[in-house]
Amino acid sequence: MSGWASGARCRRSARRCRNSGSLTKKVHPRRLTSVSQFCRRVKTQLFQRQLQALRDLLSRDRRLAGINFLDGLPLPVGNFSRDPDARQGWGVGRVEKGYKLHALATQDRFLAGWSATPLNAHETHVAGMLIGQAVPVPPGSLFLADGNYDAHDLHKHVSSHGGWLWARPRGMAEHPVTLRQMGPARRALLEVWRQTPSPPPTGYDASLMPTPPPLPPDQPFRWPEGIRAAVSLTFDDARTCQIDRGGPILDSHGIKGTFYVTLNTMMRRLDNWRALATAGHEIGNHSTTHPCSGNFQWSRGSALENFTLHTMALDIDAASKSLNEIFGQRPRTFAYPCGQTFVGRGADQKSYVPLIADRFLVGRGFNNEAPNDPGFCDLAYAAGIDMDCKRLDAVMNHVRGAQETGTWLILAGHAVGDKAPQTVRADVLDAVCRFCADKSNGIWIDTVENIGAYISAARPVAAAAMNRR
Ligand SMILES: [Zn+2]
């Protein structure tokens, strides 16, 4: 008989339960262990492993969300405790001695940060530290907290990261000096609170939330001297003609391209792909199983609708591992198969862009319409514009548009050859390469990795923080 069957029988008969052996005693101990016995158990390896597993589970996703919560829980010890680290501070409605557990949780119920301190540590200081460790703060995100967190410095700190602290005001300051010193974020909070005489009802009501303080204005972005715009040529799925026709065209103009390879097709001509990489072209991650929506019949066996963030991460990481083994370096950029960025379906659908933000310098989309504004764009989802089957004037319209707007145009194609579906016309590719290689046109044409790295390093800190930790 299994232990659980034994437990079920116990529920049917309390008297038999009390006599049924050690399992029942473990599940329903009659009384708590003594402090000394508890301390001994805490020191055992089994307990420490369980504690570590719990910690890993709670902190596996430390990303802040659109709505986050700050709170603290007093952990008092007896007033006569000789614990040298315990301190006196504000506990549950009174001064107590002990510790406090501080937590920064997200609306997804993950812990973005936590800290255990003596009870006298100030909640707002610890909150500032936790937020500082958990950056980037999603622009305009909210931090909900009780009145203990309503401090000028914390408002300014959260605001400097682009977020918004929503705490019940501890007082409605009127004095102009106080109002000036508190900073714009708390002034706006007080204003909203004045206009909202009663506290918000239970639950989150977006109409009661104030407009977040504006982000710092964009600082001008500069391309290197003499450059007006950037272009990257990218090719997906490791089509053989990319080696036979695409690579030679790029090489004839001294241009480096980016190839987002699928592993199974790449293995057929591995030596050629190695030679391409050795020549300076970039090999990027395009996942292992190329998952797209199951609406593509060919993708039913690897449909995004059936993926979770976990299985997607495994798929992407496996590709990076294989590419690292083959080429001796991990890919730094990624192309979303079919340009699609979701996993799951319905209420469980999620974006997997954050997985890419964590792992890569750039994630390239597909079938986008506008090129990337280097001072603003999200490098984790950089626009990729389709060049398959396009005539020269259509592609050149995009190139000239990038020249005029100072943007980064990433062109994306599949096969290279003559007129055929999903094929970049070789004559068009050749002409675009010739135009971009002509220095008088002020275009920097290079791999996604090289241009992405320049943008990441050169643009304003505030904008860069939106993309990378
Ligand atoms: Zn693809």
Residues whose N, C-alpha, C, O or C-beta is under 5 A from the ligand:
A	BS01	ZN	D236 D237 P337 C338
